[in-house]
Amino acid sequence: MDLGLAGKRAIVTGASKGIGLAVARTLAAEGVHVIGGSRDSSDELKQLVSLGQATEVQVDLSSETGPSGLVAAALEGGPIELLINNAGAVTPRVHGFGSVTDEQWSYSLNLTLMAAVRTARAALPHMLAAGRGAIVNTASVNASLPDPLVVDYGAAKAALVNFSKALSKEVGPHGVRVNTVSPGPVATDLWLGGQGVASTLAGTLGGESRDYEETAVRDTATRRFTTPQEVADLIVFLASDRAGNITGVDYVIDGGLIQTL
C-alpha cells in the first residue's frame, strides 16, 4: 500500500531507539525525511542520517525549551507535515505511591506529557498555516489500565490521551489530525533491557527477569510482546493521508491485554 508520504518531513521524538527508531525507519522507507530528536544518539539513527534519510537533533525534551528548540531546528530544513511524539520513560515504583517524590512526578509529567504538549505547541502554527498536518502521540495501555507500579507514568499517559482528544477537536476543522496509539508491553529496552522494567523488578523484588516478562503478557490473548515494528506500522498509517478522516482516536495495540469493551 502506497501511503503517499514520499517527500514529506516529520519530527519523531525519542527516535534513537525502541518504538521511535522503528517509526523513523518506517517513515524513511516511505520516502519521508525524518528529524529525529532524542537526548542520546544511537548507531541506528546515525545510519539513517548517513543515508540522507534523517537529521539528528540531540535535545532534552523534558526541559521547557527543548521541544521548541527541536521544532525550530527542524523548520530550518523546510516545512513539517508530521509530528510523532514518542519520547517517554517509565520507572517501576516498587516501594509504593508514598515513595514517589515531587521531583519524580515532575520528571514523568515533563517527559511523558509536557514534551508532547510543548512540541505540538511549537509545530502547530506552521501546520495550521499550511492547512494540513498530522500528529500522533504515543500513549500507553496504562492510560486506561491503572497500575500502582507505574502510578506517575500512567497518570501522565492518561493526561496525554485526554489532551490529544481535546486538541483534535480544535484543530480538526483546520486540516490537522491528532491521534494517539496506546501499546501494551513492547519488546524494547524499556521492558526487556538491562535497566528495563523486568530487570528492575527482578533486582528489587527477587526472582528472574524472565518471570516478570512472562507475567507481563500472561493476560494477553496473543501471549507475547508487541514488536516495535508493529507499533510503528500503526503510527505511520495514522500519520498518512490513508487515515485522512481519522482523528481524535486512541488506538490500543496490546495483544488483547485490555479485555473490556
Sequence and secondary structure as in RCSB ss.txt:
>XXXX:A:sequence
MDLGLAGKRAIVTGASKGIGLAVARTLAAEGVHVIGGSRDSSDELKQLVSLGQATEVQVDLSSETGPSGLVAAAL
EGGPIELLINNAGAVTPRVHGFGSVTDEQWSYSLNLTLMAAVRTARAALPHMLAAGRGAIVNTASVNASLPDPLV
VDYGAAKAALVNFSKALSKEVGPHGVRVNTVSPGPVATDLWLGGQGVASTLAGTLGGESRDYEETAVRDTATRRF
TTPQEVADLIVFLASDRAGNITGVDYVIDGGLIQTL
>XXXX:A:secstr
   S TT EEEEETTTSHHHHHHHHHHHHTT EEEEEESS  HHHHHHHHTTSEEEEE  TTSSSHHHHHHHHHH
TTS   EEEE        TT GGG  HHHHHHHHIIIIIHHHHHHHHHHHHHHHHT EEEEEE  GGGTS  GGG
HHHHHHHHHHHHHHHHHHHHHGGGTEEEEEEEE SBSSHHHHSTTSHHHHHHHHH S HHHHHHHHHTTSSS S 
B HHHHHHHHHHHHSGGGTT  S EEEESTT     
